């Protein structure tokens, strides 16, 4: 995946076909919100630590379900979904997005 800030100062993620729903989720749901990305990272930890059996939330275009055995991203418009094998992998994308957002400061 490629993360970058465009000439107008907006954050973007680009991905191959296999990972396009992750990029779409970051671009359309998390967007430039540092608070938003921190919340998703926090929910990853809550489920990973066993404080909750799972967490589910719907943003602008996607519903994210975080379970101990992985994360599902479901696009509410196209009804496409993808499964990310581990919470750690999903959290890694979020952490990269957070670093991008912090680099704008």
C-alpha positions as CSV (number, residue, x, y, z in Angstrom):
1,X,0.0,0.0,0.0
2,X,1.0,3.5,-0.6
3,X,0.3,6.4,1.8
4,X,0.8,10.0,0.9
5,X,-0.3,13.6,1.4
6,X,-1.5,15.2,-1.9
7,X,-0.7,18.7,-3.0
8,X,-3.8,20.1,-1.2
9,X,-2.8,18.5,2.1
10,X,-5.2,15.6,2.1
11,X,-4.1,12.1,3.2
12,X,-4.5,9.2,0.7
13,X,-4.0,5.5,0.6
14,X,-3.6,3.5,-2.6
15,X,-3.6,-0.2,-2.9
16,X,-3.7,-3.1,-5.3
17,X,-6.9,-4.9,-5.9
18,X,-6.5,-7.3,-3.0
19,X,-6.2,-4.4,-0.5
20,X,-8.4,-1.8,-2.1
21,X,-11.1,-2.0,0.6
22,X,-8.5,-1.1,3.3
23,X,-7.5,1.9,1.3
24,X,-11.1,2.9,0.6
25,X,-11.8,2.5,4.4
26,X,-8.9,4.7,5.4
27,X,-9.7,7.4,2.7
28,X,-13.5,7.5,3.3
29,X,-14.1,6.6,6.9
30,X,-11.0,7.5,8.9
31,X,-10.0,10.4,6.5
32,X,-7.7,13.0,8.2
33,X,-9.0,12.3,11.7
34,X,-6.2,11.5,14.1
35,X,-8.9,11.0,16.8
36,X,-10.6,8.5,14.5
37,X,-7.5,6.4,13.8
38,X,-6.7,6.4,17.5
39,X,-10.2,5.1,18.3
40,X,-9.8,2.2,15.8
41,X,-6.4,1.4,17.3
42,X,-7.9,1.4,20.8
43,X,-10.7,-1.0,19.7
44,X,-8.1,-3.3,18.3
45,X,-6.4,-3.4,21.7
46,X,-9.7,-3.9,23.6
47,X,-10.6,-7.0,21.6
48,X,-7.0,-8.3,21.4
49,X,-6.7,-8.1,25.2
50,X,-10.1,-9.9,25.7
51,X,-11.8,-6.9,27.3
52,X,-14.6,-7.3,24.7
53,X,-15.3,-10.4,22.6
54,X,-15.7,-8.3,19.5
55,X,-16.3,-4.7,18.4
56,X,-18.4,-3.5,15.4
57,X,-18.9,0.0,14.1
58,X,-20.1,1.7,10.9
59,X,-18.5,4.8,9.5
60,X,-19.2,6.7,6.3
61,X,-19.0,3.8,4.0
62,X,-17.8,0.7,5.8
63,X,-18.6,-1.5,8.8
64,X,-15.6,-2.8,10.6
65,X,-15.9,-5.9,12.8
66,X,-12.9,-6.7,15.0
67,X,-12.8,-10.2,16.4
68,X,-9.9,-12.1,18.1
69,X,-9.4,-14.1,14.9
70,X,-9.3,-11.2,12.5
71,X,-11.0,-8.1,11.1
72,X,-13.7,-7.8,8.5
73,X,-14.3,-4.6,6.5
74,X,-17.7,-4.5,4.7
75,X,-18.5,-1.8,2.2
76,X,-22.1,-0.7,2.8
77,X,-22.5,0.6,-0.8
78,X,-21.0,-2.1,-2.9
79,X,-21.6,-4.9,-0.3
80,X,-18.1,-6.1,-0.8
81,X,-16.2,-7.4,2.1
82,X,-12.7,-8.5,3.0
83,X,-11.2,-10.3,5.9
84,X,-7.8,-9.3,7.4
85,X,-6.3,-12.4,9.0
86,X,-5.2,-10.8,12.3
87,X,-5.9,-7.8,14.4
88,X,-2.1,-7.0,14.3
89,X,-2.2,-6.7,10.5
90,X,-5.2,-4.3,10.6
91,X,-3.6,-2.3,13.4
92,X,-0.4,-2.1,11.4
93,X,-2.4,-0.3,8.6
94,X,-3.9,2.0,11.1
95,X,-0.5,2.8,12.6
96,X,0.9,3.6,9.2
97,X,-2.1,5.9,8.6
98,X,-1.5,7.6,12.0
99,X,2.1,8.2,11.1
100,X,1.0,9.8,7.8
101,X,-1.5,12.1,9.6
102,X,1.2,13.1,12.2
103,X,3.6,13.9,9.4
104,X,1.3,16.7,8.2
105,X,1.8,18.6,11.4
